[in-house]
Amino acid sequence: MEPTFEPERVETVTFDSYGTLVDTGAASEVLDGVVDDPVAVARRWRENALFFSVVAGALEEYETYMEMHCDGLRDALRAEGVALDDERVVELNDVYHRLDPYEDVARGFDRLADAGYSPSILSNGNPEMLDSLVETTGIETSVEVVVSADEVRTFKPEASLYEHAAERVGTPVDRVAHVTAHWMDVQGADNAGMQGVWLDRDGGEWTAFGEDPSLVVASLDECCERLGC
């Protein structure tokens, strides 16, 4: 995979949120005693929500990201033969307000802010979810702008969401680098004109589908280094 990243073009760095800044696998903690394999069910819960968001975007039918996670949990539990009432499903989904942040996040945002890159968030998450994320990650003083899909009522990888984010951060879309742990988000950013940076914390394999990312990094520290800060 040959990088095509052009750091001299970058004025603003945006970040995905869930799976990129916070560990969605930590949601498994609330499933202890509910299912036999909390880790696998938490993974399915998250994957369901992502899939629902893509379909919602294609059909132009909007629900908040939290509502999609509730639906994702219902389906994940149903596959295990578990049925919970709506109140309990909402209660379990509250874990998405307190997911564990990755240890490099606050430090990386500080470095980028100090270097003038206006680190910002571009997320499918609805505003209430993102308010909690900013607090739990400790980036209140370094994050520049928080952009929610709720503002345009569509989800990644729809190009209009990335274009909207560029307008919100006040930077031409081709001057934005978008950092994310998700291949679909990388390709969505590239398609909209940003430079898509794949945050590959686990040494994974890039998808066979679509174009390669502009850059692959293993941490926010490495991202900062590639931008000279």
Buried (B, 14 or more C-beta within 10 A) or exposed (E): EEEEBEEEBBBBBBBBBBBBBBBBBBBBBBBEEBBEEBEBBBBBBBBBBBEBBBEBBEEEEBBBBBBBBBBBBBBBBEEBEBEBEEEEBBEBBEBBBBBBBBEBBBBBBBBBBEBEBBBBBBBBBBEBBBBBBBEBBBBEEBBBBBBBBBBBBBBBBBBEBBBBBBEBBEBBBBBBBBBBBBBBBBBBBBBBBBBBBBBBBEEEEBEEEBEBBBBBBBBBEBBBEBBEB
